[in-house]
Amino acid sequence: MSLASWRSPLAHALHRNRALVYARYLQLATVRADQRPANRTIVFRGFFNGTNQLQFVTDARNAKADQIEHCAWGEACWYFPKTREQFRLAGALLLVKADQTDPTLQKARQTAWQALSDAARTQFAWAHPGKPQADKDGFDVAAPDAMTPLPHFCLLLLDPQEVDHLELRGDPQNRWLHQYDGSGWSVQAINP
């Protein structure tokens, strides 16, 4: 699979904004089972095995995982403050859980777990997310094993089918629409 036309501008934005820790944070929008919108901030964890799929991690115990399984599609909005660029990436979502039967995806899930810091892994051992907080004991836990993911740890993949790239510099601003038609990517300059 060849890399998409939007990968180079995205790599450039990531590189130019690398000093900003929060430049790896983006928002992911989905639709809940009751048709209400859901939006959350997630952390970019790289690309999956040299593909155009973006990797994130999540906890199967939270509502986000249920919404993603229900929806199967989402749109991420990623803003880079230093270069004043926005990428909107719409596409299919795949939640890779502990029961995933594809060995490549299961290996990617394990690799994502191992790449986390001890502090990040420990958050997955905390009390059930989204439930009422009884006391602080649910957060005083030892770091889990660094090699084996906890059962509720999930890898989340976003496979973009359309990417809207907007540069907020210039007069007029620059904007491109990248679209995948099933066999390849096209790119077109569009009005900002």
N, C-alpha and C positions, 0 to 999 in steps of 0.2 A: 504494500500500500504506500502510495506517495504521500508526502506531507502536504497538507492543505495550504492554499494561498494565504490564509490569515495567520499561519504559524510564524512566519518571519516578522511581521509587524508586532505580533504578540511577544515574541522572544525579545525583540528590540525594546518594547515597553518594559518588560520584566527586568531587562538588563539596566536600562536607564533609571529605573525606580528601585533598584536593589538595596539602596541604603535605607529605604523606608520599610520597616518590618511589616507594617500593615498593608503594603502593596500586594501581599500574597492573599489578602482577604477579599472575598467577593460575595455577592448576594445571590442566592438561588431561590427562584420562585417556582412553585408548583400549585396544583389545585387539590384541595382536600376532597374526601369522598362526598361531603355535603355541598360541593361546588364553591366553597369559599376559598379565596386565595390564601396561600401560605408562603412566607418569605423568611429566610434565615441567612445568617452570615456563616460562610464556610472557609476553610483554608486550603489553598491550592497545594497539592502534594506531588506535582509533576505530571508527566504524561505516561500513559500505560504502554509499556513495551514498544516504544518507537512509533506508536499510532497517533492519531489526532484526538484520542480520548483523554479527557482531563480526569485526574484522580483526586479524590477527597476521602475522608474517613468519617464515620458516624457510629452511633450506638443504636442497635436494634431495639432497645427498650424505649426509645423516645418516640414521640409522635411523628417526627420528621421521617423516620424509616417507614412507618405505615403510610404516610402521605406519598412518599416516593414509590412504594410498591403499588399503591392505588393508581397513581398518576402515570407513571412510566415516561413522562415527558416533562421537561423543565426548561427554564431559561435563566442563565446566569448573567448578571450585570457586574462588570469589573471596571472600576475607575482607577486610573493611574494619575495621581496628583502632580507629580513632577513634570510629566510630559503632556498633561491635560488631554488624555485619551480615554475613551470609553469603548469597551467591547461588550456587545450583547451576544451571547452564545446560546442558541436554542437547539435542543436535540433530545435524543433518547437517553433515559437514565437506566442504569443497571446497578442494583444493590447486590453486592457479593457477600453473602452471609456464610456462616459456619457450615451450612449444609450444601453449599455449592458443589456440584459434581464435576464441573470442568476443572481439571488439574492445573491448567495455566492460570485460571482466575483464582483458584484456591492458593496457589503459590504467590500470586500478586498480593492477595490479602495478607498472607503471612509476612511478605517482604515489607508491606506498608506498616504492619504492626512493629516489626523490628526496627524500622526507620524512625519511629517516634521516640521522643525523649522519655526518660523515666517519669517525669512529671505528667506528660500527656498520657502515657499508658495508665498511670495511677487514676486519672479521671474516669477511666472506664471501669475501675473497681469501686468507685463511689456508689452511694445509695442511688436507687432507681431515679433517673431524671424525670422531672415533671410531676413527681408525687409530692404530697405534703411533707414538709421537713419536720420530723419528730424531734430530732436533736442533732448535734454535731458529730455523734459517734459514727455515722455513716460515711464520714469523710476522713476519719482517722484510720487509714488502711495502709497496709504495706504495698510497695510497688509490686505489680504482678510480674510473672516470668517474662523476661524480655524476648524469648524465642517463640513462645506459643501464645497466639491471640486468645483473649477471653472469648467465650462463646457468642456474646452479643456484640463483639467488635465487627464492623462491616467496612468493606471498601466500597466506595461509591464512584461509578464511572459516568461521565457525561460525554456522549458521542455527538458533537455538534453536527447539525445539518444546515444551519444558517448562522452566519456571523456578521453582525453589523458593527463596523469599526468607524468611530467618529473621532477626528482630531479637532479639539476645541480651539486650536490656534489658527490664526489666519483670518482673512476677510475676503471671500467667504471661508467658512470652515470646510474641512475636507471630510468626506464620508464615502465609505465603500461597503457594498453588500456582497458577501461571499456566500454562494449557495452550492450545495451538493445535490446532484441530480441522480444519484445511484451509481454513476460510473466515474464521475470526476467533479472537480470544483470549478466554478466560474466566478469571476469577480467583475463588478461593475461599479463605476463611480456614480454616486447618486447625490441628489441635493441634500444639504444638511438640514 
